[in-house]
Every structure is written in C-alpha cells, then in structure tokens.
C-alpha cells in the first residue's frame, strides 16, 4: 500500500534569507519531500504557506495519510 504524504513548509526563510536560499534553493519542504521520494512506497507532494488555503484544502487533506509540518517563523499566519 502506498503512503500518501504531504510536506508542508512556511517557505519564508528560503525567500527572505540569501544564505538559506543558497542551501535550499527549492525550499526546505522540497528537500524533505525529495528525501521521502527515495522510498518507492511513499507518494509525496508539498504545500506552502503562501498557497491558497496554505496548500491544504480539505479535499487534499482527506487524500493524505501523513502530513509533515515544517514551520518555524510564522505559525500565526496559518488560518485555523
């Protein structure tokens, strides 16, 4: 059975800090997702804070088995 995972990230430091952007040019969320993709039993995608509904509309969450949440700076910007 395939595990359906979504890696969520704020994607703030990658857009505002040149050092972080240099280390994670695709974002920390993409780096984590790419590592999970190495397992053929995991189907993984990613979402970020700036996307509509923070990339996590109800139908997407309903199709998700595992949500990896990577947040650091702007938890207050996440709508309940």
mmCIF file of the N, C-alpha and C atoms, coordinates in Angstrom:
data_MODEL
# 
_entry.id   MODEL 
# 
loop_
_atom_site.group_PDB 
_atom_site.id 
_atom_site.type_symbol 
_atom_site.label_atom_id 
_atom_site.label_alt_id 
_atom_site.label_comp_id 
_atom_site.label_asym_id 
_atom_site.label_entity_id 
_atom_site.label_seq_id 
_atom_site.pdbx_PDB_ins_code 
_atom_site.Cartn_x 
_atom_site.Cartn_y 
_atom_site.Cartn_z 
_atom_site.occupancy 
_atom_site.B_iso_or_equiv 
_atom_site.pdbx_formal_charge 
_atom_site.auth_seq_id 
_atom_site.auth_comp_id 
_atom_site.auth_asym_id 
_atom_site.auth_atom_id 
_atom_site.pdbx_PDB_model_num 
ATOM 1   N N  . UNK A 1 1  ? 0.832   -1.183 0.000  1.00 0.00 ? 1  UNK A N  1 
ATOM 2   C CA . UNK A 1 1  ? 0.000   0.000  0.000  1.00 0.00 ? 1  UNK A CA 1 
ATOM 3   C C  . UNK A 1 1  ? 0.881   1.253  0.000  1.00 0.00 ? 1  UNK A C  1 
ATOM 4   N N  . UNK A 1 2  ? 0.591   2.165  -0.865 1.00 0.00 ? 2  UNK A N  1 
ATOM 5   C CA . UNK A 1 2  ? 1.350   3.415  -0.954 1.00 0.00 ? 2  UNK A CA 1 
ATOM 6   C C  . UNK A 1 2  ? 0.920   4.383  0.144  1.00 0.00 ? 2  UNK A C  1 
ATOM 7   N N  . UNK A 1 3  ? 1.886   4.987  0.787  1.00 0.00 ? 3  UNK A N  1 
ATOM 8   C CA . UNK A 1 3  ? 1.633   6.016  1.794  1.00 0.00 ? 3  UNK A CA 1 
ATOM 9   C C  . UNK A 1 3  ? 1.587   7.360  1.079  1.00 0.00 ? 3  UNK A C  1 
ATOM 10  N N  . UNK A 1 4  ? 0.507   8.097  1.280  1.00 0.00 ? 4  UNK A N  1 
ATOM 11  C CA . UNK A 1 4  ? 0.347   9.415  0.655  1.00 0.00 ? 4  UNK A CA 1 
ATOM 12  C C  . UNK A 1 4  ? 0.764   10.489 1.659  1.00 0.00 ? 4  UNK A C  1 
ATOM 13  N N  . UNK A 1 5  ? 1.864   11.162 1.363  1.00 0.00 ? 5  UNK A N  1 
ATOM 14  C CA . UNK A 1 5  ? 2.419   12.159 2.280  1.00 0.00 ? 5  UNK A CA 1 
ATOM 15  C C  . UNK A 1 5  ? 2.425   13.542 1.635  1.00 0.00 ? 5  UNK A C  1 
ATOM 16  N N  . UNK A 1 6  ? 2.206   14.544 2.462  1.00 0.00 ? 6  UNK A N  1 
ATOM 17  C CA . UNK A 1 6  ? 2.347   15.942 2.052  1.00 0.00 ? 6  UNK A CA 1 
ATOM 18  C C  . UNK A 1 6  ? 3.334   16.585 3.015  1.00 0.00 ? 6  UNK A C  1 
ATOM 19  N N  . UNK A 1 7  ? 4.335   17.256 2.475  1.00 0.00 ? 7  UNK A N  1 
ATOM 20  C CA . UNK A 1 7  ? 5.292   18.004 3.290  1.00 0.00 ? 7  UNK A CA 1 
ATOM 21  C C  . UNK A 1 7  ? 4.902   19.475 3.198  1.00 0.00 ? 7  UNK A C  1 
ATOM 22  N N  . UNK A 1 8  ? 4.578   20.064 4.335  1.00 0.00 ? 8  UNK A N  1 
ATOM 23  C CA . UNK A 1 8  ? 4.172   21.464 4.368  1.00 0.00 ? 8  UNK A CA 1 
ATOM 24  C C  . UNK A 1 8  ? 5.316   22.296 4.928  1.00 0.00 ? 8  UNK A C  1 
ATOM 25  N N  . UNK A 1 9  ? 5.539   23.456 4.322  1.00 0.00 ? 9  UNK A N  1 
ATOM 26  C CA . UNK A 1 9  ? 6.581   24.354 4.802  1.00 0.00 ? 9  UNK A CA 1 
ATOM 27  C C  . UNK A 1 9  ? 6.162   25.804 4.704  1.00 0.00 ? 9  UNK A C  1 
ATOM 28  N N  . UNK A 1 10 ? 6.655   26.615 5.614  1.00 0.00 ? 10 UNK A N  1 
ATOM 29  C CA . UNK A 1 10 ? 6.371   28.054 5.560  1.00 0.00 ? 10 UNK A CA 1 
ATOM 30  C C  . UNK A 1 10 ? 6.966   28.688 4.310  1.00 0.00 ? 10 UNK A C  1 
ATOM 31  N N  . UNK A 1 11 ? 8.160   28.260 3.946  1.00 0.00 ? 11 UNK A N  1 
ATOM 32  C CA . UNK A 1 11 ? 8.858   28.806 2.776  1.00 0.00 ? 11 UNK A CA 1 
ATOM 33  C C  . UNK A 1 11 ? 9.164   30.295 2.941  1.00 0.00 ? 11 UNK A C  1 
ATOM 34  N N  . UNK A 1 12 ? 9.427   30.703 4.148  1.00 0.00 ? 12 UNK A N  1 
ATOM 35  C CA . UNK A 1 12 ? 9.732   32.114 4.406  1.00 0.00 ? 12 UNK A CA 1 
ATOM 36  C C  . UNK A 1 12 ? 11.239  32.361 4.374  1.00 0.00 ? 12 UNK A C  1 
ATOM 37  N N  . UNK A 1 13 ? 11.994  31.600 5.157  1.00 0.00 ? 13 UNK A N  1 
ATOM 38  C CA . UNK A 1 13 ? 13.445  31.808 5.206  1.00 0.00 ? 13 UNK A CA 1 
ATOM 39  C C  . UNK A 1 13 ? 14.077  31.630 3.829  1.00 0.00 ? 13 UNK A C  1 
ATOM 40  N N  . UNK A 1 14 ? 13.557  30.685 3.052  1.00 0.00 ? 14 UNK A N  1 
ATOM 41  C CA . UNK A 1 14 ? 14.107  30.426 1.724  1.00 0.00 ? 14 UNK A CA 1 
ATOM 42  C C  . UNK A 1 14 ? 13.902  31.615 0.784  1.00 0.00 ? 14 UNK A C  1 
ATOM 43  N N  . UNK A 1 15 ? 12.862  32.405 1.045  1.00 0.00 ? 15 UNK A N  1 
ATOM 44  C CA . UNK A 1 15 ? 12.561  33.558 0.197  1.00 0.00 ? 15 UNK A CA 1 
ATOM 45  C C  . UNK A 1 15 ? 13.151  34.859 0.731  1.00 0.00 ? 15 UNK A C  1 
ATOM 46  N N  . UNK A 1 16 ? 13.535  34.882 2.004  1.00 0.00 ? 16 UNK A N  1 
ATOM 47  C CA . UNK A 1 16 ? 13.977  36.147 2.602  1.00 0.00 ? 16 UNK A CA 1 
ATOM 48  C C  . UNK A 1 16 ? 15.429  36.150 3.066  1.00 0.00 ? 16 UNK A C  1 
ATOM 49  N N  . UNK A 1 17 ? 16.069  34.992 3.092  1.00 0.00 ? 17 UNK A N  1 
ATOM 50  C CA . UNK A 1 17 ? 17.437  34.888 3.599  1.00 0.00 ? 17 UNK A CA 1 
ATOM 51  C C  . UNK A 1 17 ? 18.306  34.245 2.523  1.00 0.00 ? 17 UNK A C  1 
ATOM 52  N N  . UNK A 1 18 ? 19.267  35.001 2.017  1.00 0.00 ? 18 UNK A N  1 
ATOM 53  C CA . UNK A 1 18 ? 20.116  34.509 0.923  1.00 0.00 ? 18 UNK A CA 1 
ATOM 54  C C  . UNK A 1 18 ? 20.918  33.264 1.301  1.00 0.00 ? 18 UNK A C  1 
ATOM 55  N N  . UNK A 1 19 ? 21.347  33.178 2.546  1.00 0.00 ? 19 UNK A N  1 
ATOM 56  C CA . UNK A 1 19 ? 22.113  32.000 2.975  1.00 0.00 ? 19 UNK A CA 1 
ATOM 57  C C  . UNK A 1 19 ? 21.227  30.755 2.918  1.00 0.00 ? 19 UNK A C  1 
ATOM 58  N N  . UNK A 1 20 ? 20.030  30.862 3.463  1.00 0.00 ? 20 UNK A N  1 
ATOM 59  C CA . UNK A 1 20 ? 19.100  29.724 3.453  1.00 0.00 ? 20 UNK A CA 1 
ATOM 60  C C  . UNK A 1 20 ? 18.706  29.383 2.019  1.00 0.00 ? 20 UNK A C  1 
ATOM 61  N N  . UNK A 1 21 ? 18.453  30.394 1.208  1.00 0.00 ? 21 UNK A N  1 
ATOM 62  C CA . UNK A 1 21 ? 18.095  30.153 -0.199 1.00 0.00 ? 21 UNK A CA 1 
ATOM 63  C C  . UNK A 1 21 ? 19.218  29.439 -0.938 1.00 0.00 ? 21 UNK A C  1 
ATOM 64  N N  . UNK A 1 22 ? 20.458  29.741 -0.590 1.00 0.00 ? 22 UNK A N  1 
ATOM 65  C CA . UNK A 1 22 ? 21.590  29.074 -1.220 1.00 0.00 ? 22 UNK A CA 1 
ATOM 66  C C  . UNK A 1 22 ? 21.694  27.605 -0.838 1.00 0.00 ? 22 UNK A C  1 
ATOM 67  N N  . UNK A 1 23 ? 21.302  27.294 0.390  1.00 0.00 ? 23 UNK A N  1 
ATOM 68  C CA . UNK A 1 23 ? 21.353  25.909 0.866  1.00 0.00 ? 23 UNK A CA 1 
ATOM 69  C C  . UNK A 1 23 ? 20.142  25.121 0.374  1.00 0.00 ? 23 UNK A C  1 
ATOM 70  N N  . UNK A 1 24 ? 18.986  25.756 0.364  1.00 0.00 ? 24 UNK A N  1 
ATOM 71  C CA . UNK A 1 24 ? 17.729  25.110 -0.026 1.00 0.00 ? 24 UNK A CA 1 
ATOM 72  C C  . UNK A 1 24 ? 17.081  25.884 -1.175 1.00 0.00 ? 24 UNK A C  1 
ATOM 73  N N  . UNK A 1 25 ? 17.657  25.836 -2.369 1.00 0.00 ? 25 UNK A N  1 
ATOM 74  C CA . UNK A 1 25 ? 17.126  26.639 -3.476 1.00 0.00 ? 25 UNK A CA 1 
ATOM 75  C C  . UNK A 1 25 ? 15.686  26.294 -3.860 1.00 0.00 ? 25 UNK A C  1 
ATOM 76  N N  . UNK A 1 26 ? 15.261  25.078 -3.609 1.00 0.00 ? 26 UNK A N  1 
ATOM 77  C CA . UNK A 1 26 ? 13.875  24.682 -3.891 1.00 0.00 ? 26 UNK A CA 1 
ATOM 78  C C  . UNK A 1 26 ? 13.004  24.768 -2.640 1.00 0.00 ? 26 UNK A C  1 
ATOM 79  N N  . UNK A 1 27 ? 13.598  25.137 -1.524 1.00 0.00 ? 27 UNK A N  1 
ATOM 80  C CA . UNK A 1 27 ? 12.883  25.215 -0.258 1.00 0.00 ? 27 UNK A CA 1 
ATOM 81  C C  . UNK A 1 27 ? 13.144  24.000 0.610  1.00 0.00 ? 27 UNK A C  1 
ATOM 82  N N  . UNK A 1 28 ? 13.049  24.204 1.914  1.00 0.00 ? 28 UNK A N  1 
ATOM 83  C CA . UNK A 1 28 ? 13.241  23.089 2.845  1.00 0.00 ? 28 UNK A CA 1 
ATOM 84  C C  . UNK A 1 28 ? 12.186  22.018 2.631  1.00 0.00 ? 28 UNK A C  1 
ATOM 85  N N  . UNK A 1 29 ? 10.960  22.446 2.337  1.00 0.00 ? 29 UNK A N  1 
ATOM 86  C CA . UNK A 1 29 ? 9.871   21.489 2.111  1.00 0.00 ? 29 UNK A CA 1 
ATOM 87  C C  . UNK A 1 29 ? 10.185  20.564 0.937  1.00 0.00 ? 29 UNK A C  1 
ATOM 88  N N  . UNK A 1 30 ? 10.760  21.102 -0.125 1.00 0.00 ? 30 UNK A N  1 
ATOM 89  C CA . UNK A 1 30 ? 11.108  20.280 -1.290 1.00 0.00 ? 30 UNK A CA 1 
ATOM 90  C C  . UNK A 1 30 ? 12.258  19.333 -0.969 1.00 0.00 ? 30 UNK A C  1 
ATOM 91  N N  . UNK A 1 31 ? 13.214  19.786 -0.157 1.00 0.00 ? 31 UNK A N  1 
ATOM 92  C CA . UNK A 1 31 ? 14.328  18.927 0.241  1.00 0.00 ? 31 UNK A CA 1 
ATOM 93  C C  . UNK A 1 31 ? 13.817  17.733 1.047  1.00 0.00 ? 31 UNK A C  1 
ATOM 94  N N  . UNK A 1 32 ? 12.918  17.987 1.985  1.00 0.00 ? 32 UNK A N  1 
ATOM 95  C CA . UNK A 1 32 ? 12.332  16.903 2.779  1.00 0.00 ? 32 UNK A CA 1 
ATOM 96  C C  . UNK A 1 32 ? 11.519  15.977 1.878  1.00 0.00 ? 32 UNK A C  1 
ATOM 97  N N  . UNK A 1 33 ? 10.702  16.553 0.993  1.00 0.00 ? 33 UNK A N  1 
ATOM 98  C CA . UNK A 1 33 ? 9.884   15.742 0.077  1.00 0.00 ? 33 UNK A CA 1 
ATOM 99  C C  . UNK A 1 33 ? 10.756  14.879 -0.826 1.00 0.00 ? 33 UNK A C  1 
ATOM 100 N N  . UNK A 1 34 ? 11.832  15.448 -1.343 1.00 0.00 ? 34 UNK A N  1 
ATOM 101 C CA . UNK A 1 34 ? 12.719  14.681 -2.227 1.00 0.00 ? 34 UNK A CA 1 
ATOM 102 C C  . UNK A 1 34 ? 13.367  13.505 -1.496 1.00 0.00 ? 34 UNK A C  1 
ATOM 103 N N  . UNK A 1 35 ? 13.670  13.678 -0.221 1.00 0.00 ? 35 UNK A N  1 
ATOM 104 C CA . UNK A 1 35 ? 14.225  12.565 0.559  1.00 0.00 ? 35 UNK A CA 1 
ATOM 105 C C  . UNK A 1 35 ? 13.183  11.462 0.722  1.00 0.00 ? 35 UNK A C  1 
ATOM 106 N N  . UNK A 1 36 ? 11.944  11.838 0.988  1.00 0.00 ? 36 UNK A N  1 
ATOM 107 C CA . UNK A 1 36 ? 10.885  10.838 1.133  1.00 0.00 ? 36 UNK A CA 1 
ATOM 108 C C  . UNK A 1 36 ? 10.604  10.112 -0.175 1.00 0.00 ? 36 UNK A C  1 
ATOM 109 N N  . UNK A 1 37 ? 10.787  10.810 -1.293 1.00 0.00 ? 37 UNK A N  1 
ATOM 110 C CA . UNK A 1 37 ? 10.545  10.198 -2.607 1.00 0.00 ? 37 UNK A CA 1 
ATOM 111 C C  . UNK A 1 37 ? 11.496  9.041  -2.903 1.00 0.00 ? 37 UNK A C  1 
ATOM 112 N N  . UNK A 1 38 ? 12.581  8.939  -2.163 1.00 0.00 ? 38 UNK A N  1 
ATOM 113 C CA . UNK A 1 38 ? 13.517  7.834  -2.361 1.00 0.00 ? 38 UNK A CA 1 
ATOM 114 C C  . UNK A 1 38 ? 12.886  6.491  -1.996 1.00 0.00 ? 38 UNK A C  1 
ATOM 115 N N  . UNK A 1 39 ? 11.845  6.529  -1.184 1.00 0.00 ? 39 UNK A N  1 
ATOM 116 C CA . UNK A 1 39 ? 11.129  5.308  -0.817 1.00 0.00 ? 39 UNK A CA 1 
ATOM 117 C C  . UNK A 1 39 ? 10.005  5.089  -1.823 1.00 0.00 ? 39 UNK A C  1 
ATOM 118 N N  . UNK A 1 40 ? 10.050  4.000  -2.583 1.00 0.00 ? 40 UNK A N  1 
ATOM 119 C CA . UNK A 1 40 ? 9.031   3.774  -3.608 1.00 0.00 ? 40 UNK A CA 1 
ATOM 120 C C  . UNK A 1 40 ? 7.626   3.549  -3.046 1.00 0.00 ? 40 UNK A C  1 
ATOM 121 N N  . UNK A 1 41 ? 7.519   3.341  -1.746 1.00 0.00 ? 41 UNK A N  1 
ATOM 122 C CA . UNK A 1 41 ? 6.205   3.121  -1.144 1.00 0.00 ? 41 UNK A CA 1 
ATOM 123 C C  . UNK A 1 41 ? 5.576   4.410  -0.624 1.00 0.00 ? 41 UNK A C  1 
ATOM 124 N N  . UNK A 1 42 ? 6.242   5.543  -0.874 1.00 0.00 ? 42 UNK A N  1 
ATOM 125 C CA . UNK A 1 42 ? 5.713   6.836  -0.440 1.00 0.00 ? 42 UNK A CA 1 
ATOM 126 C C  . UNK A 1 42 ? 5.453   7.702  -1.663 1.00 0.00 ? 42 UNK A C  1 
ATOM 127 N N  . UNK A 1 43 ? 4.222   8.158  -1.783 1.00 0.00 ? 43 UNK A N  1 
ATOM 128 C CA . UNK A 1 43 ? 3.851   9.149  -2.793 1.00 0.00 ? 43 UNK A CA 1 
ATOM 129 C C  . UNK A 1 43 ? 3.820   10.488 -2.068 1.00 0.00 ? 43 UNK A C  1 
ATOM 130 N N  . UNK A 1 44 ? 4.668   11.412 -2.479 1.00 0.00 ? 44 UNK A N  1 
ATOM 131 C CA . UNK A 1 44 ? 4.820   12.649 -1.709 1.00 0.00 ? 44 UNK A CA 1 
ATOM 132 C C  . UNK A 1 44 ? 4.655   13.882 -2.586 1.00 0.00 ? 44 UNK A C  1 
ATOM 133 N N  . UNK A 1 45 ? 4.047   14.902 -1.989 1.00 0.00 ? 45 UNK A N  1 
ATOM 134 C CA . UNK A 1 45 ? 3.931   16.215 -2.615 1.00 0.00 ? 45 UNK A CA 1 
ATOM 135 C C  . UNK A 1 45 ? 4.202   17.239 -1.519 1.00 0.00 ? 45 UNK A C  1 
ATOM 136 N N  . UNK A 1 46 ? 4.183   18.508 -1.888 1.00 0.00 ? 46 UNK A N  1 
ATOM 137 C CA . UNK A 1 46 ? 4.438   19.533 -0.885 1.00 0.00 ? 46 UNK A CA 1 
ATOM 138 C C  . UNK A 1 46 ? 3.452   20.681 -1.028 1.00 0.00 ? 46 UNK A C  1 
ATOM 139 N N  . UNK A 1 47 ? 3.363   21.474 0.039  1.00 0.00 ? 47 UNK A N  1 
ATOM 140 C CA . UNK A 1 47 ? 2.493   22.645 0.081  1.00 0.00 ? 47 UNK A CA 1 
ATOM 141 C C  . UNK A 1 47 ? 3.209   23.715 0.895  1.00 0.00 ? 47 UNK A C  1 
ATOM 142 N N  . UNK A 1 48 ? 2.841   24.978 0.652  1.00 0.00 ? 48 UNK A N  1 
ATOM 143 C CA . UNK A 1 48 ? 3.480   26.071 1.385  1.00 0.00 ? 48 UNK A CA 1 
ATOM 144 C C  . UNK A 1 48 ? 2.454   27.086 1.875  1.00 0.00 ? 48 UNK A C  1 
ATOM 145 N N  . UNK A 1 49 ? 2.892   27.882 2.829  1.00 0.00 ? 49 UNK A N  1 
ATOM 146 C CA . UNK A 1 49 ? 2.053   28.880 3.479  1.00 0.00 ? 49 UNK A CA 1 
ATOM 147 C C  . UNK A 1 49 ? 1.400   29.836 2.492  1.00 0.00 ? 49 UNK A C  1 
ATOM 148 N N  . UNK A 1 50 ? 2.127   30.272 1.467  1.00 0.00 ? 50 UNK A N  1 
ATOM 149 C CA . UNK A 1 50 ? 1.605   31.316 0.577  1.00 0.00 ? 50 UNK A CA 1 
ATOM 150 C C  . UNK A 1 50 ? 0.584   30.816 -0.442 1.00 0.00 ? 50 UNK A C  1 
ATOM 151 N N  . UNK A 1 51 ? 0.390   29.513 -0.532 1.00 0.00 ? 51 UNK A N  1 
ATOM 152 C CA . UNK A 1 51 ? -0.594  28.977 -1.472 1.00 0.00 ? 51 UNK A CA 1 
ATOM 153 C C  . UNK A 1 51 ? -2.011  29.216 -0.942 1.00 0.00 ? 51 UNK A C  1 
ATOM 154 N N  . UNK A 1 52 ? -3.006  29.257 -1.836 1.00 0.00 ? 52 UNK A N  1 
ATOM 155 C CA . UNK A 1 52 ? -4.394  29.363 -1.363 1.00 0.00 ? 52 UNK A CA 1 
ATOM 156 C C  . UNK A 1 52 ? -4.700  28.237 -0.365 1.00 0.00 ? 52 UNK A C  1 
ATOM 157 N N  . UNK A 1 53 ? -5.367  28.580 0.714  1.00 0.00 ? 53 UNK A N  1 
ATOM 158 C CA . UNK A 1 53 ? -5.672  27.640 1.798  1.00 0.00 ? 53 UNK A CA 1 
ATOM 159 C C  . UNK A 1 53 ? -4.401  26.992 2.351  1.00 0.00 ? 53 UNK A C  1 
ATOM 160 N N  . UNK A 1 54 ? -3.298  27.714 2.219  1.00 0.00 ? 54 UNK A N  1 
ATOM 161 C CA . UNK A 1 54 ? -1.978  27.246 2.668  1.00 0.00 ? 54 UNK A CA 1 
ATOM 162 C C  . UNK A 1 54 ? -1.597  25.922 2.011  1.00 0.00 ? 54 UNK A C  1 
ATOM 163 N N  . UNK A 1 55 ? -2.166  25.676 0.830  1.00 0.00 ? 55 UNK A N  1 
ATOM 164 C CA . UNK A 1 55 ? -1.862  24.452 0.089  1.00 0.00 ? 55 UNK A CA 1 
ATOM 165 C C  . UNK A 1 55 ? -2.535  23.212 0.644  1.00 0.00 ? 55 UNK A C  1 
ATOM 166 N N  . UNK A 1 56 ? -3.429  23.403 1.618  1.00 0.00 ? 56 UNK A N  1 
ATOM 167 C CA . UNK A 1 56 ? -4.044  22.260 2.285  1.00 0.00 ? 56 UNK A CA 1 
ATOM 168 C C  . UNK A 1 56 ? -5.570  22.343 2.313  1.00 0.00 ? 56 UNK A C  1 
ATOM 169 N N  . UNK A 1 57 ? -6.207  22.389 1.149  1.00 0.00 ? 57 UNK A N  1 
ATOM 170 C CA . UNK A 1 57 ? -7.670  22.378 1.164  1.00 0.00 ? 57 UNK A CA 1 
ATOM 171 C C  . UNK A 1 57 ? -8.187  21.047 1.725  1.00 0.00 ? 57 UNK A C  1 
ATOM 172 N N  . UNK A 1 58 ? -9.414  21.035 2.175  1.00 0.00 ? 58 UNK A N  1 
ATOM 173 C CA . UNK A 1 58 ? -9.985  19.855 2.836  1.00 0.00 ? 58 UNK A CA 1 
ATOM 174 C C  . UNK A 1 58 ? -9.885  18.597 1.984  1.00 0.00 ? 58 UNK A C  1 
ATOM 175 N N  . UNK A 1 59 ? -10.113 18.717 0.675  1.00 0.00 ? 59 UNK A N  1 
ATOM 176 C CA . UNK A 1 59 ? -10.056 17.519 -0.170 1.00 0.00 ? 59 UNK A CA 1 
ATOM 177 C C  . UNK A 1 59 ? -8.638  16.953 -0.248 1.00 0.00 ? 59 UNK A C  1 
ATOM 178 N N  . UNK A 1 60 ? -7.637  17.821 -0.219 1.00 0.00 ? 60 UNK A N  1 
ATOM 179 C CA . UNK A 1 60 ? -6.255  17.330 -0.241 1.00 0.00 ? 60 UNK A CA 1 
ATOM 180 C C  . UNK A 1 60 ? -5.914  16.626 1.071  1.00 0.00 ? 60 UNK A C  1 
ATOM 181 N N  . UNK A 1 61 ? -6.328  17.212 2.173  1.00 0.00 ? 61 UNK A N  1 
ATOM 182 C CA . UNK A 1 61 ? -6.073  16.577 3.467  1.00 0.00 ? 61 UNK A CA 1 
ATOM 183 C C  . UNK A 1 61 ? -6.767  15.221 3.566  1.00 0.00 ? 61 UNK A C  1 
ATOM 184 N N  . UNK A 1 62 ? -7.956  15.119 2.985  1.00 0.00 ? 62 UNK A N  1 
ATOM 185 C CA . UNK A 1 62 ? -8.688  13.849 3.004  1.00 0.00 ? 62 UNK A CA 1 
ATOM 186 C C  . UNK A 1 62 ? -7.951  12.761 2.233  1.00 0.00 ? 62 UNK A C  1 
ATOM 187 N N  . UNK A 1 63 ? -7.104  13.163 1.291  1.00 0.00 ? 63 UNK A N  1 
ATOM 188 C CA . UNK A 1 63 ? -6.330  12.220 0.480  1.00 0.00 ? 63 UNK A CA 1 
ATOM 189 C C  . UNK A 1 63 ? -4.917  12.011 1.027  1.00 0.00 ? 63 UNK A C  1 
ATOM 190 N N  . UNK A 1 64 ? -4.656  12.494 2.248  1.00 0.00 ? 64 UNK A N  1 
ATOM 191 C CA . UNK A 1 64 ? -3.317  12.462 2.839  1.00 0.00 ? 64 UNK A CA 1 
ATOM 192 C C  . UNK A 1 64 ? -3.275  11.505 4.022  1.00 0.00 ? 64 UNK A C  1 
ATOM 193 N N  . UNK A 1 65 ? -2.286  10.615 4.007  1.00 0.00 ? 65 UNK A N  1 
ATOM 194 C CA . UNK A 1 65 ? -2.079  9.705  5.137  1.00 0.00 ? 65 UNK A CA 1 
ATOM 195 C C  . UNK A 1 65 ? -1.144  10.310 6.179  1.00 0.00 ? 65 UNK A C  1 
ATOM 196 N N  . UNK A 1 66 ? -0.113  11.031 5.709  1.00 0.00 ? 66 UNK A N  1 
ATOM 197 C CA . UNK A 1 66 ? 0.894   11.617 6.603  1.00 0.00 ? 66 UNK A CA 1 
ATOM 198 C C  . UNK A 1 66 ? 1.128   13.065 6.198  1.00 0.00 ? 66 UNK A C  1 
ATOM 199 N N  . UNK A 1 67 ? 1.036   13.970 7.162  1.00 0.00 ? 67 UNK A N  1 
ATOM 200 C CA . UNK A 1 67 ? 1.342   15.380 6.936  1.00 0.00 ? 67 UNK A CA 1 
ATOM 201 C C  . UNK A 1 67 ? 2.591   15.718 7.744  1.00 0.00 ? 67 UNK A C  1 
ATOM 202 N N  . UNK A 1 68 ? 3.651   16.120 7.045  1.00 0.00 ? 68 UNK A N  1 
ATOM 203 C CA . UNK A 1 68 ? 4.883   16.559 7.700  1.00 0.00 ? 68 UNK A CA 1 
ATOM 204 C C  . UNK A 1 68 ? 4.828   18.084 7.732  1.00 0.00 ? 68 UNK A C  1 
ATOM 205 N N  . UNK A 1 69 ? 4.859   18.658 8.912  1.00 0.00 ? 69 UNK A N  1 
ATOM 206 C CA . UNK A 1 69 ? 4.698   20.107 9.079  1.00 0.00 ? 69 UNK A CA 1 
ATOM 207 C C  . UNK A 1 69 ? 6.043   20.712 9.444  1.00 0.00 ? 69 UNK A C  1 
ATOM 208 N N  . UNK A 1 70 ? 6.580   21.566 8.556  1.00 0.00 ? 70 UNK A N  1 
ATOM 209 C CA . UNK A 1 70 ? 7.843   22.239 8.834  1.00 0.00 ? 70 UNK A CA 1 
ATOM 210 C C  . UNK A 1 70 ? 7.568   23.729 8.968  1.00 0.00 ? 70 UNK A C  1 
ATOM 211 N N  . UNK A 1 71 ? 7.462   24.194 10.199 1.00 0.00 ? 71 UNK A N  1 
ATOM 212 C CA . UNK A 1 71 ? 7.231   25.598 10.455 1.00 0.00 ? 71 UNK A CA 1 
ATOM 213 C C  . UNK A 1 71 ? 8.240   26.106 11.471 1.00 0.00 ? 71 UNK A C  1 
ATOM 214 N N  . UNK A 1 72 ? 8.514   27.415 11.405 1.00 0.00 ? 72 UNK A N  1 
ATOM 215 C CA . UNK A 1 72 ? 9.499   27.971 12.325 1.00 0.00 ? 72 UNK A CA 1 
ATOM 216 C C  . UNK A 1 72 ? 9.163   29.410 12.707 1.00 0.00 ? 72 UNK A C  1 
ATOM 217 N N  . UNK A 1 73 ? 8.823   30.212 11.717 1.00 0.00 ? 73 UNK A N  1 
ATOM 218 C CA . UNK A 1 73 ? 8.780   31.653 11.932 1.00 0.00 ? 73 UNK A CA 1 
ATOM 219 C C  . UNK A 1 73 ? 7.378   32.245 12.009 1.00 0.00 ? 73 UNK A C  1 
ATOM 220 N N  . UNK A 1 74 ? 6.441   31.708 11.272 1.00 0.00 ? 74 UNK A N  1 
ATOM 221 C CA . UNK A 1 74 ? 5.180   32.425 11.093 1.00 0.00 ? 74 UNK A CA 1 
ATOM 222 C C  . UNK A 1 74 ? 3.946   31.566 11.354 1.00 0.00 ? 74 UNK A C  1 
ATOM 223 N N  . UNK A 1 75 ? 3.951   30.833 12.453 1.00 0.00 ? 75 UNK A N  1 
ATOM 224 C CA . UNK A 1 75 ? 2.791   29.998 12.788 1.00 0.00 ? 75 UNK A CA 1 
ATOM 225 C C  . UNK A 1 75 ? 1.515   30.832 12.898 1.00 0.00 ? 75 UNK A C  1 
ATOM 226 N N  . UNK A 1 76 ? 1.647   32.077 13.318 1.00 0.00 ? 76 UNK A N  1 
ATOM 227 C CA . UNK A 1 76 ? 0.487   32.946 13.471 1.00 0.00 ? 76 UNK A CA 1 
ATOM 228 C C  . UNK A 1 76 ? -0.214  33.274 12.164 1.00 0.00 ? 76 UNK A C  1 
ATOM 229 N N  . UNK A 1 77 ? 0.457   33.084 11.043 1.00 0.00 ? 77 UNK A N  1 
ATOM 230 C CA . UNK A 1 77 ? -0.147  33.372 9.735  1.00 0.00 ? 77 UNK A CA 1 
ATOM 231 C C  . UNK A 1 77 ? -1.006  32.219 9.227  1.00 0.00 ? 77 UNK A C  1 
ATOM 232 N N  . UNK A 1 78 ? -0.975  31.095 9.920  1.00 0.00 ? 78 UNK A N  1 
ATOM 233 C CA . UNK A 1 78 ? -1.747  29.926 9.493  1.00 0.00 ? 78 UNK A CA 1 
ATOM 234 C C  . UNK A 1 78 ? -3.179  30.073 9.986  1.00 0.00 ? 78 UNK A C  1 
ATOM 235 N N  . UNK A 1 79 ? -4.104  30.067 9.036  1.00 0.00 ? 79 UNK A N  1 
ATOM 236 C CA . UNK A 1 79 ? -5.522  30.168 9.391  1.00 0.00 ? 79 UNK A CA 1 
ATOM 237 C C  . UNK A 1 79 ? -6.006  28.833 9.948  1.00 0.00 ? 79 UNK A C  1 
ATOM 238 N N  . UNK A 1 80 ? -6.837  28.892 10.966 1.00 0.00 ? 80 UNK A N  1 
ATOM 239 C CA . UNK A 1 80 ? -7.424  27.668 11.510 1.00 0.00 ? 80 UNK A CA 1 
ATOM 240 C C  . UNK A 1 80 ? -8.484  27.197 10.561 1.00 0.00 ? 80 UNK A C  1 
# 
